[in-house]
Amino acid sequence: MADKKEKTLVIVESPAKSKTIKKILGDSFQIEASYGHIRNLPTKDPKTDNLGFDVNNNFEPKFEIIPNKKDVVKKLNDLSKRFDKILIASDPDREGEAIAWHVRQILTVSDEKIKRIEFNEITPKAVKYSVEHPREINMDMVQAQQTRQILDKLVGYKLSPVLWKQMGNYNLSAGRVQSVALRMICEREDEIEAFTPQEYWTIHSILSKEGKTFEAELSKIKGKSVEKNIKNEETAKKIVEELNSSKFTVEKITNKTTKRKPTAPFITSTLQRAASTKLGFGVQKTMQVAQKLYEGIEIDGGAVGLITYMRTDSVRVSDDAMAMAKDYILGNFGEKYYPEKPNSYVKGKQNVQDAHEAIRPSYPDKTPDSIKQYLDNDQYRLYKLIWEKFMSSQMSNAEIANKTIEIEASDYTLKASTSKTMFDGFLKLYNDSEDEQEAEKEAKIPDLEKGDVVDCNKIEPKQHFTQPPPRYNEASLVKALEEHGIGRPSTYATIITVIQTRKYVEKKDKALHPTILGRAVSKQLVEQFSDIMDYKFTAGMEEKLDMIAEKKAIWNIVLKEFYNPFMEEVNAVMKTAQKVKIETKVVCPNCGKPMLVKSGRNGSQFLGCSGYPDCKTIMSLNVLTEQDAEEEQTQTQQEIAEEKCDKCGSDMIFKTGPYGKYLQCTNQECNNRKPYHKSTGVTCPKCGEGEIVFKKSKKGTIFFGCNKYPKCDYVSWYEPVKEKCPTCGGMLVKKISKTSKKLECTNKGCSYTKEMEEEQNV
């Protein structure tokens, strides 16, 4: 047996990666995993002030071994003493650099034995090169990661108690980035609710020349664009009438050939967006599948890393990868599909992590179909997406021929456009655009020349309404976060998961809807902590973290500049914090008062009537959210009710919600809502003011009660009638059984009763 001290210990993050690296390095190396982070800031009760760092001592952190990693730490320490050389090969980013530093801190061996290695792809060339070129741990990257960790803990541990105090729910949390992402979703919902659709019309024509028909759309009136400017049907019909009596003459023909360039290979955010749009993958799923492809898939008896590291902001591609792509493109598609010069997408100043590469296949010659048998369906689909995107990024431009025809008819200009792909280039493999059907129109447009007169077969006006901005889905939220510089692509999956886990946001048909709770939390945070919730401020903190990693800023000075004004704001809010009622637009089905979001003893959420304790109605928050109520309300019944608003005196109209009909005030400033109960027309015998109305119990049973509840609590199981008792003048009610149908007096001292007439039997 060879001397163990001749071997090198390589410490990686995951055991899955161990197999792939072991296959590359061979028996002279022993590969062990740290299983991710092994140390962290203390995780004691956040209701205490134990943050895990000393704000009075330059924010010096005090890390502790994660409890379930103690056995891992012992094993790594025992092994490290048996090897002359230790290489820490955690992931090539800030998080990986921090893990490497923590591993170094727990190993009780001399510094001379330990080095850091990194590789962007798990291939023989990359791994062996890193082993031959080890380096020291980059403390600037470590400090940038620790600064982020401290910032996130500060914000979470100091803002969350504000929410607890104001909302009485210890399950609530705030976060430096998650809360800003929530704000983004809530503000979009505000835009949607405030949106007023505007009517507009478009005018379409079917024209022909020598029997060949084609379509054209009205584009100008007297030389001015008509886009969404035809506001009503009357105007549209007038235009149609004038066009029907006009001569249609070809005024201008424009032919233009454009070159469409391929886009850069994927970075983390663009991969997440493309996988969401094209494959229907959630952000979290995309990262999980990509992680497996990076760490290694069993192919022909050995693990092979199929893609480069999937957490990257860089669009750089190595010379080797470009050369492999060139060989493949020339060998499989021909010279015309490869550009004169290799496509490079690196421009200007790059982010601190741009020493790494874009996401690409580690072995471009391993086509998706050639290894399909080794991949599950999700792995195959994502690998195919990455492979095709990368390979297309290295291919020639596509050439598109565009034709635009302008046709004059009196004061009107109609336009017909078409495009045709003359050379597909990179489009042979990958198309970012979803509009690939314009080419089909080419054959339908006849050859025309300026001055040609064309026949008008049909003029058709079409009604449209402007649409509100769409709700974010995971892909569009990632794009928005990236555009604002909020967070980093590697954190987006966690952010989107957290806001859903906290019940601040829920996904419906892929769209992200803020819940009542989420909107209330966001409102409180925005109103009270304007800086923390500001997009530019949050993006500015990300830039400072980059500056720390680039040696352009000092980590504890950045923290100090943040901490002092932040704590002043937190302390000021905590001194004046009052209990907040989270009022919703949902009305109590029993008394008509607004329902509130409330918390149970175990932190569970539910809707409770604001009329408590007089009204004890509760509803499930999961079953009836504010958005559910809004979406389920139909607008089909807008008739004015006889009843006036009891708050402002305006008319009330009927609407329909999840609990049946209700009344809403027509005065938008009032917006009073109350349940609608069908009236019997009988005055309440108890208070003499209200009317007896139909009501429904929680079990769905019909009963009768005063509409002045809770002021008057009169209830009865029997339906009253307008007819008075001829004996005592009391109220008569219907008593219906299997054997009889009769009216009885409700006065205890009166025994009046009579058989019901058929017309009274409703």
C-alpha positions, 0 to 999 in steps of 0.5 A: 500500500502506498504511503498515505502522506504521498496523497493529497486531500481535496475538500469540495462542497458536495459529495456529488462533485467528489465522484466526478473529481475522483475520476479525473484526479485518480488514486493519489488524491482523496476527495472529501466533502464539507457538505456546504457551509460548516460554520455560521453566525449563531442561530439562537433566538432572534428575539434576543440581541445575540447577532453573532457579531460585535458592533462595538468591535468593528463588527467582528463576527463570532462564528460557530460550527453548525450543530449537524456538521460537528461530525464532518468537522471531526472527520476533516480534521482527522484526515488533514493530519494524515496528508502533506497537502490539502486543497480546498476546492469549494465553488468559484464564487464569494460563497465558495470562497467563504466556505474555503476560509471556514474550512481553513479555520477549523483545520488544526494544521499549519498554513503551509499545508493548505491551498485554495483551488478553483475551477469553472468546469469539472473537466480534466483540463480545468481540474488538473490546471487548478491543482497545478496552480493553487492559490491563497484564499482571497480574503477580500471575497470572504469579507464581501460575503461576510458583509452581506451575511451581517447586513442580511442578519441585521436587517432581518433581526432588527426589522422583524421585531417591528412587524411582530410588535405591530402585527402580533405574529412572530412568524413574520420576517423582513429581509434586505432583498426579499422585502424589496422584491415583495415591494416590487410585486405589491406595487405591480398589484397596485398598478393593476388595481388602479388601471382604467381600461381605455377603448381603442379601435383598429381598422383592418382591410383585405386588399387584392391585386389580380386575384391575390389577396393580402392584409393591411392595417390603417397606420396613419391619418393625414400623415399622423400615426393612429396607434390607439388614437381611434377612441370609439366605434363612431369614429371607427365607422366613419373611417370605414365609410370613407375608406369604402369610397376611396381609391387604394394606391400603392404609395411606397415600397420599402425593402430592407435586409437586416442582420440579426445577431445571436445573443450571449450565452447564459448567465444565471439570470438569463438561464432562469428566465429562459428555463421559465419561459421555454421549459416552464421551470421554476427558478428553484428547479432550474438551479437544482437541475443545473447543479446536478449537471455541473457536479456530474452525471454518470456516463459510461460508468463514470461521473462527468460534469456537463456544464460550467458553474451555474452561478455566474454574472459573466458572459465570457467564454474561454478560448478553448470553448470557442475553439471547440464550438468552431470545430463543431459548427464547421464540421456539422453546419459548414463554413457559412454558419461560422462568423469571420471573427469569433463572437465575443460578448465581453464589453466594458467593466465587468462585475467582480465575479467576471473572472469566470465564464458564462454557463455553457456545456463543458464538452460541446461535442457531447450533443444533447441527443448523444447523451440523452439516455443518461439524463432524466427528462428535466436534465435533458431539457435543461442541458439541451437549452444550455447547449443550443444557446451556447452553440448558437452564440458562436454562430453567424448572424441571421439575415432577414429580408423585410418588406413594407408596403404603404397604400394611400386611400384619401387621407388614410395610409394603410401598411402591410409588412412581412419578413422572410429569413434569407439565411437562418444562421444561428436561428438554426439552433436557437431563437430568442424571439417568439414571433417566428410566423411573419415569413408565412405572409410573404407568399400572400403579398403579390408583387406590387409597384409604386402607383399600382391600384389595388382592390379593397375587398373588405374593411373591418373595424376591431375594438380593443381595450388597453391592458394593465401591466401583467403580474410578475412571474418568476422569469419577469421578476428575475429580470426586474431585480436584475435591471434594478441591480437588486440582489445577485442572480445566485440569490434570486431562487432563494428570494422567490422561495422565501416570499412564497414560504412566508405566505407573502406571495402565492403563485397562480397560473405562474403569476405571482400574486401578493397576499393580503398579508404580503401587502400589509407587511410591504406597506408597513415596511415602505412607510417606516423604512424608506431607505431599506425598501428603496430600490436604488439604496438596495442596489447601492449596497450591492455595489458596495459589496462588489467594491469590498471584493475589489479592494475598493472599500473596507468591509467594517466601514461599509457596515458602520455607515449602514448601521448607525442611521439604520438603528436610529430609524429602527429605534424611532419606529419601535418607540412609537409602534402601535398595533396595526389592523390589517383591514381587507376589502372582504366584508363579513357575511354576517354583519357587513364590517371589514374582515381583518387578518389575524394571527392565532396563538401558533402563528397561523393566519385567518380572517376575523371580523372587525366587529369582534367581540360582537361578531365572532365570524372567522374565515380561512385565509387560505380559502379566501384571500383578498385577491380571490374575493376581487377575482370572484366578484362578477360585474354582471349585476349592477342594478341599483338597490333600493337601500342607500349607503348608511355611511354617505347616503349614496346609491348602493349597487348589487355585486356578487362575491364568493358568499353571494350577493352584496351591496357596494356604495357607488361613491368610490371615496366611500366604497362601503360594502355590506352583505345583501340579505333578501328582505321579507318586508316585515318590520323587526318585532324586537327593535321596531327599526330594522327589517327581517331578512333571509340569512344563512348559517355557517352550515348553510341553513336558512334563518331569519334575523334583523338587518340591524345586527349586531345592534339588534340580535333578533333571530328566528328559524321561521319566515315572517309574513306581512299579514298581521295576526287578526287576534292580537296584531302580532307577527305571523310566521310560516310553520311548514312540516310534512303534514301541514302548512300553516301560519302561527302568531309569534306572541306567546299568549296568542293561539291564533293559527290558520292554514296557508293559502297556496299563493302564500306557499313560496 
